[in-house]
Amino acid sequence: MTDLTQRPPRSPRVRLGPFVLLPRILDKCRATIAGKNGEYNFNCPLDQRFFGFVQVDAQAFKNEVQQGRGDGEMLNWVLQNSKSKPSLSEIIVWSKSEARRVPADLENREFFQSLHKKTAPHREDIATWFDMLDVDDFVSFGGKA
């Protein structure tokens, strides 16, 4: 069982097959099913970017996870049920793009800056959403940024 009241989900950088984010989404989904998601939300805007790219319904995904499927089984399920059927090269490009993504609009930049100030104000190396998620997860469970 994944208990996100005790530890964070996997980093968004961790890959399952060629996909970034998927292991983190699985951790959050399993924890949500178990009622142990803590401050983490399954199908948040970041998760929705993944579901939008592969064109898989989040509820259908959750239903499969609820059946006790492992990571490899869920990777295969996503690939088989994707309506967009991205090629390996498209997935690699998407994953690289997600890993480098920065806040694009004013509202997201303001949110990012407020989280940065709260979590690690002295850290000048926090530039991408993945950077922010990693440091926020670390600090949330007692780490010192």
N, CA, C and O atoms as a GROMACS GRO file, in nm:
protein
  580
    1MET      N    1   0.084  -0.118   0.000
    1MET     CA    2   0.000   0.000   0.000
    1MET      C    3   0.089   0.125   0.000
    1MET      O    4   0.190   0.131   0.070
    2THR      N    5   0.051   0.221  -0.077
    2THR     CA    6   0.121   0.349  -0.082
    2THR      C    7   0.057   0.443   0.019
    2THR      O    8  -0.062   0.474   0.010
    3ASP      N    9   0.137   0.488   0.116
    3ASP     CA   10   0.088   0.578   0.221
    3ASP      C   11   0.160   0.712   0.209
    3ASP      O   12   0.273   0.728   0.254
    4LEU      N   13   0.093   0.808   0.148
    4LEU     CA   14   0.154   0.939   0.126
    4LEU      C   15   0.138   1.032   0.245
    4LEU      O   16   0.165   1.152   0.235
    5THR      N   17   0.092   0.978   0.358
    5THR     CA   18   0.099   1.053   0.483
    5THR      C   19   0.234   1.028   0.550
    5THR      O   20   0.271   1.098   0.644
    6GLN      N   21   0.308   0.926   0.501
    6GLN     CA   22   0.436   0.888   0.560
    6GLN      C   23   0.556   0.922   0.473
    6GLN      O   24   0.667   0.941   0.523
    7ARG      N   25   0.534   0.929   0.345
    7ARG     CA   26   0.642   0.960   0.250
    7ARG      C   27   0.581   1.019   0.124
    7ARG      O   28   0.463   0.999   0.096
    8PRO      N   29   0.662   1.092   0.046
    8PRO     CA   30   0.609   1.151  -0.077
    8PRO      C   31   0.596   1.046  -0.188
    8PRO      O   32   0.653   0.938  -0.179
    9PRO      N   33   0.521   1.080  -0.291
    9PRO     CA   34   0.519   0.993  -0.408
    9PRO      C   35   0.654   1.001  -0.480
    9PRO      O   36   0.737   1.087  -0.449
   10ARG      N   37   0.674   0.912  -0.572
   10ARG     CA   38   0.799   0.916  -0.649
   10ARG      C   39   0.812   1.050  -0.722
   10ARG      O   40   0.714   1.116  -0.755
   11SER      N   41   0.935   1.086  -0.746
   11SER     CA   42   0.965   1.211  -0.816
   11SER      C   43   0.898   1.210  -0.954
   11SER      O   44   0.884   1.105  -1.015
   12PRO      N   45   0.857   1.327  -1.001
   12PRO     CA   46   0.800   1.332  -1.136
   12PRO      C   47   0.902   1.293  -1.243
   12PRO      O   48   0.865   1.261  -1.356
   13ARG      N   49   1.031   1.297  -1.208
   13ARG     CA   50   1.137   1.262  -1.303
   13ARG      C   51   1.149   1.111  -1.325
   13ARG      O   52   1.198   1.067  -1.429
   14VAL      N   53   1.102   1.032  -1.228
   14VAL     CA   54   1.111   0.886  -1.238
   14VAL      C   55   1.024   0.841  -1.355
   14VAL      O   56   0.911   0.886  -1.372
   15ARG      N   57   1.080   0.751  -1.434
   15ARG     CA   58   1.009   0.704  -1.553
   15ARG      C   59   0.954   0.563  -1.532
   15ARG      O   60   1.009   0.482  -1.457
   16LEU      N   61   0.845   0.538  -1.600
   16LEU     CA   62   0.793   0.403  -1.616
   16LEU      C   63   0.782   0.385  -1.766
   16LEU      O   64   0.704   0.452  -1.832
   17GLY      N   65   0.862   0.293  -1.819
   17GLY     CA   66   0.878   0.289  -1.963
   17GLY      C   67   0.936   0.423  -2.003
   17GLY      O   68   1.028   0.472  -1.937
   18PRO      N   69   0.886   0.484  -2.109
   18PRO     CA   70   0.940   0.613  -2.150
   18PRO      C   71   0.873   0.734  -2.084
   18PRO      O   72   0.912   0.848  -2.109
   19PHE      N   73   0.772   0.710  -2.001
   19PHE     CA   74   0.692   0.819  -1.945
   19PHE      C   75   0.746   0.874  -1.814
   19PHE      O   76   0.767   0.798  -1.719
   20VAL      N   77   0.770   1.006  -1.807
   20VAL     CA   78   0.786   1.072  -1.678
   20VAL      C   79   0.645   1.082  -1.619
   20VAL      O   80   0.547   1.061  -1.690
   21LEU      N   81   0.636   1.114  -1.493
   21LEU     CA   82   0.509   1.137  -1.420
   21LEU      C   83   0.430   1.011  -1.387
   21LEU      O   84   0.366   1.006  -1.282
   22LEU      N   85   0.433   0.910  -1.472
   22LEU     CA   86   0.346   0.795  -1.451
   22LEU      C   87   0.368   0.727  -1.316
   22LEU      O   88   0.269   0.695  -1.250
   23PRO      N   89   0.492   0.703  -1.269
   23PRO     CA   90   0.507   0.643  -1.136
   23PRO      C   91   0.448   0.730  -1.025
   23PRO      O   92   0.388   0.678  -0.931
   24ARG      N   93   0.464   0.860  -1.035
   24ARG     CA   94   0.408   0.952  -0.935
   24ARG      C   95   0.255   0.945  -0.936
   24ARG      O   96   0.191   0.941  -0.831
   25ILE      N   97   0.197   0.944  -1.056
   25ILE     CA   98   0.051   0.934  -1.069
   25ILE      C   99   0.002   0.803  -1.007
   25ILE      O  100  -0.099   0.802  -0.937
   26LEU      N  101   0.073   0.694  -1.033
   26LEU     CA  102   0.034   0.565  -0.974
   26LEU      C  103   0.041   0.569  -0.822
   26LEU      O  104  -0.049   0.518  -0.755
   27ASP      N  105   0.146   0.629  -0.767
   27ASP     CA  106   0.156   0.641  -0.621
   27ASP      C  107   0.038   0.719  -0.565
   27ASP      O  108  -0.022   0.678  -0.465
   28LYS      N  109   0.005   0.830  -0.628
   28LYS     CA  110  -0.106   0.912  -0.579
   28LYS      C  111  -0.240   0.840  -0.595
   28LYS      O  112  -0.326   0.849  -0.508
   29CYS      N  113  -0.256   0.770  -0.704
   29CYS     CA  114  -0.380   0.696  -0.727
   29CYS      C  115  -0.397   0.585  -0.623
   29CYS      O  116  -0.504   0.571  -0.563
   30ARG      N  117  -0.292   0.507  -0.601
   30ARG     CA  118  -0.300   0.399  -0.502
   30ARG      C  119  -0.327   0.453  -0.362
   30ARG      O  120  -0.406   0.397  -0.287
   31ALA      N  121  -0.261   0.562  -0.328
   31ALA     CA  122  -0.283   0.622  -0.196
   31ALA      C  123  -0.425   0.676  -0.183
   31ALA      O  124  -0.486   0.664  -0.077
   32THR      N  125  -0.477   0.735  -0.289
   32THR     CA  126  -0.615   0.786  -0.287
   32THR      C  127  -0.713   0.672  -0.265
   32THR      O  128  -0.807   0.684  -0.186
   33ILE      N  129  -0.693   0.563  -0.335
   33ILE     CA  130  -0.780   0.445  -0.320
   33ILE      C  131  -0.776   0.395  -0.176
   33ILE      O  132  -0.879   0.354  -0.122
   34ALA      N  133  -0.658   0.398  -0.115
   34ALA     CA  134  -0.641   0.350   0.023
   34ALA      C  135  -0.680   0.455   0.127
   34ALA      O  136  -0.680   0.425   0.247
   35GLY      N  137  -0.714   0.576   0.083
   35GLY     CA  138  -0.745   0.683   0.178
   35GLY      C  139  -0.623   0.735   0.251
   35GLY      O  140  -0.634   0.787   0.362
   36LYS      N  141  -0.505   0.720   0.188
   36LYS     CA  142  -0.378   0.760   0.249
   36LYS      C  143  -0.302   0.859   0.160
   36LYS      O  144  -0.180   0.855   0.153
   37ASN      N  145  -0.377   0.948   0.092
   37ASN     CA  146  -0.312   1.040   0.000
   37ASN      C  147  -0.258   1.166   0.066
   37ASN      O  148  -0.185   1.242   0.001
   38GLY      N  149  -0.292   1.192   0.190
   38GLY     CA  150  -0.241   1.311   0.259
   38GLY      C  151  -0.271   1.437   0.181
   38GLY      O  152  -0.386   1.462   0.145
   39GLU      N  153  -0.168   1.516   0.154
   39GLU     CA  154  -0.183   1.644   0.083
   39GLU      C  155  -0.180   1.627  -0.069
   39GLU      O  156  -0.192   1.725  -0.143
   40TYR      N  157  -0.165   1.505  -0.117
   40TYR     CA  158  -0.150   1.480  -0.260
   40TYR      C  159  -0.285   1.447  -0.323
   40TYR      O  160  -0.368   1.377  -0.263
   41ASN      N  161  -0.306   1.497  -0.443
   41ASN     CA  162  -0.433   1.478  -0.514
   41ASN      C  163  -0.412   1.405  -0.645
   41ASN      O  164  -0.336   1.449  -0.731
   42PHE      N  165  -0.481   1.293  -0.659
   42PHE     CA  166  -0.483   1.222  -0.786
   42PHE      C  167  -0.565   1.304  -0.887
   42PHE      O  168  -0.666   1.365  -0.851
   43ASN      N  169  -0.521   1.304  -1.010
   43ASN     CA  170  -0.585   1.376  -1.120
   43ASN      C  171  -0.579   1.528  -1.102
   43ASN      O  172  -0.671   1.600  -1.142
   44CYS      N  173  -0.470   1.575  -1.043
   44CYS     CA  174  -0.443   1.718  -1.032
   44CYS      C  175  -0.407   1.771  -1.172
   44CYS      O  176  -0.397   1.691  -1.266
   45PRO      N  177  -0.389   1.901  -1.189
   45PRO     CA  178  -0.356   1.953  -1.322
   45PRO      C  179  -0.233   1.888  -1.387
   45PRO      O  180  -0.231   1.869  -1.509
   46LEU      N  181  -0.132   1.854  -1.309
   46LEU     CA  182  -0.015   1.788  -1.366
   46LEU      C  183  -0.051   1.649  -1.417
   46LEU      O  184  -0.010   1.611  -1.527
   47ASP      N  185  -0.127   1.574  -1.339
   47ASP     CA  186  -0.173   1.441  -1.383
   47ASP      C  187  -0.256   1.455  -1.510
   47ASP      O  188  -0.245   1.373  -1.602
   48GLN      N  189  -0.337   1.558  -1.515
   48GLN     CA  190  -0.423   1.580  -1.632
   48GLN      C  191  -0.342   1.605  -1.759
   48GLN      O  192  -0.388   1.574  -1.868
   49ARG      N  193  -0.223   1.661  -1.744
   49ARG     CA  194  -0.136   1.679  -1.861
   49ARG      C  195  -0.099   1.542  -1.918
   49ARG      O  196  -0.098   1.523  -2.040
   50PHE      N  197  -0.067   1.448  -1.830
   50PHE     CA  198  -0.036   1.312  -1.874
   50PHE      C  199  -0.158   1.247  -1.940
   50PHE      O  200  -0.149   1.196  -2.051
   51PHE      N  201  -0.272   1.251  -1.869
   51PHE     CA  202  -0.392   1.188  -1.922
   51PHE      C  203  -0.435   1.252  -2.055
   51PHE      O  204  -0.485   1.184  -2.144
   52GLY      N  205  -0.414   1.382  -2.068
   52GLY     CA  206  -0.446   1.450  -2.193
   52GLY      C  207  -0.353   1.408  -2.306
   52GLY      O  208  -0.397   1.392  -2.420
   53PHE      N  209  -0.225   1.391  -2.275
   53PHE     CA  210  -0.129   1.350  -2.377
   53PHE      C  211  -0.161   1.210  -2.429
   53PHE      O  212  -0.166   1.188  -2.550
   54VAL      N  213  -0.183   1.116  -2.338
   54VAL     CA  214  -0.209   0.978  -2.381
   54VAL      C  215  -0.356   0.956  -2.416
   54VAL      O  216  -0.392   0.853  -2.473
   55GLN      N  217  -0.439   1.053  -2.382
   55GLN     CA  218  -0.584   1.043  -2.404
   55GLN      C  219  -0.640   0.916  -2.341
   55GLN      O  220  -0.697   0.829  -2.408
   56VAL      N  221  -0.621   0.910  -2.209
   56VAL     CA  222  -0.676   0.803  -2.127
   56VAL      C  223  -0.762   0.869  -2.020
   56VAL      O  224  -0.721   0.970  -1.962
   57ASP      N  225  -0.878   0.814  -1.994
   57ASP     CA  226  -0.967   0.867  -1.892
   57ASP      C  227  -0.912   0.837  -1.752
   57ASP      O  228  -0.878   0.722  -1.723
   58ALA      N  229  -0.902   0.938  -1.668
   58ALA     CA  230  -0.845   0.922  -1.534
   58ALA      C  231  -0.926   0.823  -1.450
   58ALA      O  232  -0.868   0.746  -1.374
   59GLN      N  233  -1.057   0.825  -1.461
   59GLN     CA  234  -1.140   0.733  -1.383
   59GLN      C  235  -1.120   0.589  -1.430
   59GLN      O  236  -1.116   0.497  -1.347
   60ALA      N  237  -1.109   0.567  -1.559
   60ALA     CA  238  -1.083   0.433  -1.611
   60ALA      C  239  -0.946   0.384  -1.562
   60ALA      O  240  -0.930   0.268  -1.525
   61PHE      N  241  -0.848   0.474  -1.561
   61PHE     CA  242  -0.714   0.444  -1.509
   61PHE      C  243  -0.724   0.403  -1.362
   61PHE      O  244  -0.668   0.301  -1.322
   62LYS      N  245  -0.795   0.482  -1.284
   62LYS     CA  246  -0.812   0.453  -1.141
   62LYS      C  247  -0.881   0.318  -1.120
   62LYS      O  248  -0.844   0.243  -1.030
   63ASN      N  249  -0.980   0.289  -1.201
   63ASN     CA  250  -1.049   0.160  -1.190
   63ASN      C  251  -0.954   0.044  -1.212
   63ASN      O  252  -0.964  -0.058  -1.144
   64GLU      N  253  -0.862   0.058  -1.305
   64GLU     CA  254  -0.763  -0.047  -1.330
   64GLU      C  255  -0.666  -0.060  -1.213
   64GLU      O  256  -0.634  -0.171  -1.170
   65VAL      N  257  -0.621   0.052  -1.160
   65VAL     CA  258  -0.530   0.050  -1.044
   65VAL      C  259  -0.600  -0.018  -0.928
   65VAL      O  260  -0.537  -0.094  -0.853
   66GLN      N  261  -0.728   0.008  -0.912
   66GLN     CA  262  -0.806  -0.049  -0.802
   66GLN      C  263  -0.811  -0.202  -0.809
   66GLN      O  264  -0.837  -0.268  -0.709
   67GLN      N  265  -0.787  -0.257  -0.927
   67GLN     CA  266  -0.786  -0.402  -0.944
   67GLN      C  267  -0.654  -0.464  -0.894
   67GLN      O  268  -0.637  -0.586  -0.899
   68GLY      N  269  -0.563  -0.380  -0.847
   68GLY     CA  270  -0.436  -0.430  -0.793
   68GLY      C  271  -0.326  -0.444  -0.896
   68GLY      O  272  -0.229  -0.517  -0.873
   69ARG      N  273  -0.339  -0.378  -1.007
   69ARG     CA  274  -0.239  -0.388  -1.114
   69ARG      C  275  -0.105  -0.327  -1.070
   69ARG      O  276  -0.102  -0.224  -1.002
   70GLY      N  277   0.004  -0.392  -1.108
   70GLY     CA  278   0.138  -0.342  -1.080
   70GLY      C  279   0.179  -0.235  -1.180
   70GLY      O  280   0.106  -0.206  -1.275
   71ASP      N  281   0.295  -0.176  -1.157
   71ASP     CA  282   0.344  -0.069  -1.245
   71ASP      C  283   0.353  -0.113  -1.390
   71ASP      O  284   0.304  -0.045  -1.480
   72GLY      N  285   0.417  -0.228  -1.414
   72GLY     CA  286   0.433  -0.277  -1.551
   72GLY      C  287   0.299  -0.304  -1.618
   72GLY      O  288   0.281  -0.276  -1.736
   73GLU      N  289   0.207  -0.360  -1.542
   73GLU     CA  290   0.073  -0.386  -1.596
   73GLU      C  291   0.003  -0.255  -1.632
   73GLU      O  292  -0.066  -0.248  -1.734
   74MET      N  293   0.022  -0.154  -1.550
   74MET     CA  294  -0.042  -0.024  -1.579
   74MET      C  295   0.023   0.044  -1.698
   74MET      O  296  -0.045   0.111  -1.776
   75LEU      N  297   0.154   0.030  -1.713
   75LEU     CA  298   0.219   0.084  -1.833
   75LEU      C  299   0.159   0.020  -1.957
   75LEU      O  300   0.123   0.090  -2.052
   76ASN      N  301   0.147  -0.112  -1.956
   76ASN     CA  302   0.088  -0.181  -2.071
   76ASN      C  303  -0.056  -0.138  -2.093
   76ASN      O  304  -0.099  -0.120  -2.207
   77TRP      N  305  -0.132  -0.121  -1.984
   77TRP     CA  306  -0.271  -0.079  -1.996
   77TRP      C  307  -0.280   0.059  -2.061
   77TRP      O  308  -0.362   0.081  -2.150
   78VAL      N  309  -0.195   0.152  -2.016
   78VAL     CA  310  -0.194   0.287  -2.074
   78VAL      C  311  -0.164   0.280  -2.224
   78VAL      O  312  -0.233   0.343  -2.305
   79LEU      N  313  -0.062   0.205  -2.260
   79LEU     CA  314  -0.023   0.196  -2.401
   79LEU      C  315  -0.135   0.134  -2.485
   79LEU      O  316  -0.159   0.176  -2.598
   80GLN      N  317  -0.202   0.034  -2.431
   80GLN     CA  318  -0.310  -0.034  -2.504
   80GLN      C  319  -0.436   0.051  -2.513
   80GLN      O  320  -0.510   0.042  -2.611
   81ASN      N  321  -0.463   0.132  -2.411
   81ASN     CA  322  -0.588   0.207  -2.404
   81ASN      C  323  -0.575   0.353  -2.445
   81ASN      O  324  -0.674   0.426  -2.446
   82SER      N  325  -0.456   0.395  -2.480
   82SER     CA  326  -0.435   0.533  -2.524
   82SER      C  327  -0.509   0.557  -2.655
   82SER      O  328  -0.495   0.482  -2.751
   83LYS      N  329  -0.588   0.663  -2.656
   83LYS     CA  330  -0.658   0.699  -2.780
   83LYS      C  331  -0.564   0.772  -2.876
   83LYS      O  332  -0.586   0.770  -2.998
   84SER      N  333  -0.460   0.836  -2.823
   84SER     CA  334  -0.368   0.911  -2.909
   84SER      C  335  -0.260   0.822  -2.969
   84SER      O  336  -0.201   0.857  -3.070
   85LYS      N  337  -0.234   0.707  -2.908
   85LYS     CA  338  -0.133   0.612  -2.955
   85LYS      C  339  -0.002   0.680  -2.993
   85LYS      O  340   0.045   0.667  -3.106
   86PRO      N  341   0.060   0.754  -2.897
   86PRO     CA  342   0.184   0.823  -2.931
   86PRO      C  343   0.296   0.723  -2.960
   86PRO      O  344   0.304   0.616  -2.900
   87SER      N  345   0.382   0.759  -3.053
   87SER     CA  346   0.498   0.676  -3.084
   87SER      C  347   0.601   0.692  -2.972
   87SER      O  348   0.591   0.783  -2.890
   88LEU      N  349   0.698   0.603  -2.970
   88LEU     CA  350   0.804   0.612  -2.870
   88LEU      C  351   0.874   0.747  -2.878
   88LEU      O  352   0.901   0.809  -2.776
   89SER      N  353   0.904   0.793  -2.999
   89SER     CA  354   0.973   0.922  -3.012
   89SER      C  355   0.885   1.037  -2.963
   89SER      O  356   0.937   1.132  -2.903
   90GLU      N  357   0.754   1.031  -2.986
   90GLU     CA  358   0.664   1.135  -2.935
   90GLU      C  359   0.660   1.134  -2.782
   90GLU      O  360   0.656   1.240  -2.720
   91ILE      N  361   0.661   1.016  -2.724
   91ILE     CA  362   0.660   1.005  -2.577
   91ILE      C  363   0.789   1.062  -2.520
   91ILE      O  364   0.787   1.134  -2.420
   92ILE      N  365   0.901   1.031  -2.582
   92ILE     CA  366   1.030   1.081  -2.535
   92ILE      C  367   1.035   1.234  -2.543
   92ILE      O  368   1.080   1.299  -2.449
   93VAL      N  369   0.989   1.290  -2.653
   93VAL     CA  370   0.986   1.436  -2.668
   93VAL      C  371   0.893   1.497  -2.564
   93VAL      O  372   0.929   1.597  -2.501
   94TRP      N  373   0.775   1.439  -2.544
   94TRP     CA  374   0.680   1.490  -2.444
   94TRP      C  375   0.741   1.484  -2.304
   94TRP      O  376   0.732   1.580  -2.228
   95SER      N  377   0.803   1.371  -2.271
   95SER     CA  378   0.863   1.356  -2.138
   95SER      C  379   0.973   1.458  -2.114
   95SER      O  380   0.982   1.516  -2.006
   96LYS      N  381   1.057   1.480  -2.214
   96LYS     CA  382   1.163   1.582  -2.201
   96LYS      C  383   1.103   1.720  -2.184
   96LYS      O  384   1.151   1.800  -2.104
   97SER      N  385   1.000   1.749  -2.258
   97SER     CA  386   0.933   1.878  -2.249
   97SER      C  387   0.872   1.899  -2.110
   97SER      O  388   0.885   2.006  -2.052
   98GLU      N  389   0.807   1.797  -2.058
   98GLU     CA  390   0.747   1.807  -1.924
   98GLU      C  391   0.854   1.830  -1.818
   98GLU      O  392   0.835   1.909  -1.726
   99ALA      N  393   0.967   1.761  -1.831
   99ALA     CA  394   1.075   1.774  -1.732
   99ALA      C  395   1.134   1.914  -1.732
   99ALA      O  396   1.190   1.958  -1.630
  100ARG      N  397   1.123   1.985  -1.843
  100ARG     CA  398   1.180   2.120  -1.855
  100ARG      C  399   1.076   2.230  -1.839
  100ARG      O  400   1.110   2.349  -1.844
  101ARG      N  401   0.952   2.193  -1.819
  101ARG     CA  402   0.842   2.291  -1.819
  101ARG      C  403   0.853   2.388  -1.702
  101ARG      O  404   0.876   2.348  -1.588
  102VAL      N  405   0.836   2.514  -1.733
  102VAL     CA  406   0.837   2.622  -1.633
  102VAL      C  407   0.699   2.687  -1.631
  102VAL      O  408   0.621   2.670  -1.725
  103PRO      N  409   0.667   2.762  -1.525
  103PRO     CA  410   0.538   2.831  -1.523
  103PRO      C  411   0.528   2.927  -1.641
  103PRO      O  412   0.616   3.010  -1.662
  104ALA      N  413   0.420   2.915  -1.717
  104ALA     CA  414   0.411   2.991  -1.842
  104ALA      C  415   0.329   3.120  -1.830
  104ALA      O  416   0.363   3.220  -1.893
  105ASP      N  417   0.224   3.118  -1.752
  105ASP     CA  418   0.140   3.237  -1.745
  105ASP      C  419   0.156   3.305  -1.609
  105ASP      O  420   0.216   3.250  -1.517
  106LEU      N  421   0.102   3.424  -1.598
  106LEU     CA  422   0.119   3.506  -1.478
  106LEU      C  423   0.068   3.434  -1.353
  106LEU      O  424   0.136   3.432  -1.250
  107GLU      N  425  -0.050   3.378  -1.360
  107GLU     CA  426  -0.108   3.310  -1.244
  107GLU      C  427  -0.019   3.196  -1.196
  107GLU      O  428   0.004   3.181  -1.076
  108ASN      N  429   0.031   3.116  -1.289
  108ASN     CA  430   0.118   3.005  -1.251
  108ASN      C  431   0.254   3.053  -1.202
  108ASN      O  432   0.311   2.993  -1.111
  109ARG      N  433   0.306   3.160  -1.261
  109ARG     CA  434   0.435   3.215  -1.213
  109ARG      C  435   0.421   3.267  -1.071
  109ARG      O  436   0.509   3.247  -0.988
  110GLU      N  437   0.309   3.334  -1.042
  110GLU     CA  438   0.286   3.385  -0.906
  110GLU      C  439   0.274   3.270  -0.806
  110GLU      O  440   0.330   3.276  -0.697
  111PHE      N  441   0.200   3.165  -0.842
  111PHE     CA  442   0.187   3.049  -0.755
  111PHE      C  443   0.323   2.983  -0.732
  111PHE      O  444   0.359   2.950  -0.619
  112PHE      N  445   0.398   2.965  -0.840
  112PHE     CA  446   0.531   2.905  -0.833
  112PHE      C  447   0.621   2.987  -0.740
  112PHE      O  448   0.690   2.931  -0.654
  113GLN      N  449   0.622   3.119  -0.759
  113GLN     CA  450   0.706   3.206  -0.676
  113GLN      C  451   0.667   3.200  -0.528
  113GLN      O  452   0.754   3.198  -0.441
  114SER      N  453   0.537   3.196  -0.500
  114SER     CA  454   0.494   3.189  -0.360
  114SER      C  455   0.536   3.056  -0.297
  114SER      O  456   0.578   3.053  -0.182
  115LEU      N  457   0.526   2.948  -0.373
  115LEU     CA  458   0.569   2.818  -0.322
  115LEU      C  459   0.720   2.815  -0.305
  115LEU      O  460   0.771   2.759  -0.207
  116HIS      N  461   0.792   2.875  -0.399
  116HIS     CA  462   0.938   2.882  -0.391
  116HIS      C  463   0.980   2.959  -0.265
  116HIS      O  464   1.069   2.915  -0.192
  117LYS      N  465   0.917   3.074  -0.240
  117LYS     CA  466   0.950   3.154  -0.122
  117LYS      C  467   0.923   3.077   0.007
  117LYS      O  468   1.000   3.087   0.102
  118LYS      N  469   0.815   3.001   0.009
  118LYS     CA  470   0.778   2.926   0.128
  118LYS      C  471   0.868   2.804   0.150
  118LYS      O  472   0.904   2.772   0.264
  119THR      N  473   0.905   2.738   0.042
  119THR     CA  474   0.974   2.609   0.052
  119THR      C  475   1.126   2.620   0.056
  119THR      O  476   1.191   2.557   0.139
  120ALA      N  477   1.181   2.700  -0.032
  120ALA     CA  478   1.327   2.708  -0.045
  120ALA      C  479   1.370   2.844  -0.098
  120ALA      O  480   1.422   2.852  -0.209
  121PRO      N  481   1.348   2.952  -0.020
  121PRO     CA  482   1.372   3.087  -0.072
  121PRO      C  483   1.516   3.114  -0.112
  121PRO      O  484   1.541   3.198  -0.199
  122HIS      N  485   1.611   3.045  -0.052
  122HIS     CA  486   1.752   3.070  -0.081
  122HIS      C  487   1.803   2.988  -0.200
  122HIS      O  488   1.917   3.007  -0.243
  123ARG      N  489   1.722   2.898  -0.252
  123ARG     CA  490   1.764   2.810  -0.361
  123ARG      C  491   1.740   2.875  -0.496
  123ARG      O  492   1.625   2.898  -0.535
  124GLU      N  493   1.848   2.905  -0.567
  124GLU     CA  494   1.838   2.968  -0.699
  124GLU      C  495   1.830   2.866  -0.812
  124GLU      O  496   1.813   2.903  -0.928
  125ASP      N  497   1.841   2.738  -0.778
  125ASP     CA  498   1.840   2.634  -0.880
  125ASP      C  499   1.700   2.578  -0.906
  125ASP      O  500   1.685   2.486  -0.987
  126ILE      N  501   1.598   2.632  -0.840
  126ILE     CA  502   1.461   2.584  -0.858
  126ILE      C  503   1.400   2.662  -0.974
  126ILE      O  504   1.364   2.779  -0.959
  127ALA      N  505   1.388   2.598  -1.090
  127ALA     CA  506   1.340   2.668  -1.209
  127ALA      C  507   1.219   2.602  -1.274
  127ALA      O  508   1.132   2.670  -1.328
  128THR      N  509   1.212   2.469  -1.270
  128THR     CA  510   1.105   2.397  -1.339
  128THR      C  511   1.003   2.345  -1.238
  128THR      O  512   1.027   2.342  -1.117
  129TRP      N  513   0.888   2.305  -1.290
  129TRP     CA  514   0.787   2.245  -1.203
  129TRP      C  515   0.841   2.118  -1.136
  129TRP      O  516   0.812   2.093  -1.019
  130PHE      N  517   0.919   2.039  -1.208
  130PHE     CA  518   0.975   1.918  -1.148
  130PHE      C  519   1.072   1.954  -1.036
  130PHE      O  520   1.073   1.887  -0.932
  131ASP      N  521   1.153   2.059  -1.055
  131ASP     CA  522   1.241   2.106  -0.947
  131ASP      C  523   1.159   2.139  -0.823
  131ASP      O  524   1.192   2.099  -0.712
  132MET      N  525   1.050   2.213  -0.844
  132MET     CA  526   0.967   2.257  -0.732
  132MET      C  527   0.901   2.139  -0.663
  132MET      O  528   0.898   2.134  -0.540
  133LEU      N  529   0.849   2.045  -0.739
  133LEU     CA  530   0.785   1.928  -0.677
  133LEU      C  531   0.885   1.848  -0.595
  133LEU      O  532   0.853   1.804  -0.484
  134ASP      N  533   1.005   1.830  -0.648
  134ASP     CA  534   1.106   1.753  -0.575
  134ASP      C  535   1.142   1.820  -0.443
  134ASP      O  536   1.147   1.753  -0.339
  135VAL      N  537   1.168   1.949  -0.445
  135VAL     CA  538   1.207   2.018  -0.322
  135VAL      C  539   1.089   2.027  -0.225
  135VAL      O  540   1.107   2.014  -0.104
  136ASP      N  541   0.969   2.050  -0.276
  136ASP     CA  542   0.851   2.057  -0.190
  136ASP      C  543   0.825   1.923  -0.122
  136ASP      O  544   0.794   1.919  -0.003
  137ASP      N  545   0.838   1.814  -0.197
  137ASP     CA  546   0.821   1.681  -0.136
  137ASP      C  547   0.924   1.659  -0.026
  137ASP      O  548   0.891   1.610   0.082
  138PHE      N  549   1.048   1.696  -0.053
  138PHE     CA  550   1.156   1.677   0.043
  138PHE      C  551   1.131   1.757   0.171
  138PHE      O  552   1.141   1.702   0.281
  139VAL      N  553   1.097   1.883   0.157
  139VAL     CA  554   1.073   1.970   0.272
  139VAL      C  555   0.948   1.928   0.348
  139VAL      O  556   0.944   1.935   0.470
  140SER      N  557   0.846   1.883   0.276
  140SER     CA  558   0.720   1.842   0.340
  140SER      C  559   0.738   1.726   0.436
  140SER      O  560   0.660   1.709   0.529
  141PHE      N  561   0.842   1.646   0.415
  141PHE     CA  562   0.865   1.532   0.502
  141PHE      C  563   0.991   1.550   0.587
  141PHE      O  564   1.059   1.454   0.621
  142GLY      N  565   1.019   1.676   0.621
  142GLY     CA  566   1.123   1.705   0.720
  142GLY      C  567   1.259   1.741   0.665
  142GLY      O  568   1.349   1.772   0.743
  143GLY      N  569   1.275   1.739   0.534
  143GLY     CA  570   1.404   1.775   0.477
  143GLY      C  571   1.429   1.925   0.487
  143GLY      O  572   1.336   2.004   0.501
  144LYS      N  573   1.555   1.961   0.479
  144LYS     CA  574   1.593   2.102   0.484
  144LYS      C  575   1.648   2.141   0.348
  144LYS      O  576   1.750   2.089   0.303
  145ALA      N  577   1.580   2.232   0.283
  145ALA     CA  578   1.619   2.272   0.148
  145ALA      C  579   1.742   2.361   0.154
  145ALA      O  580   1.791   2.405   0.050
   0.00000   0.00000   0.00000
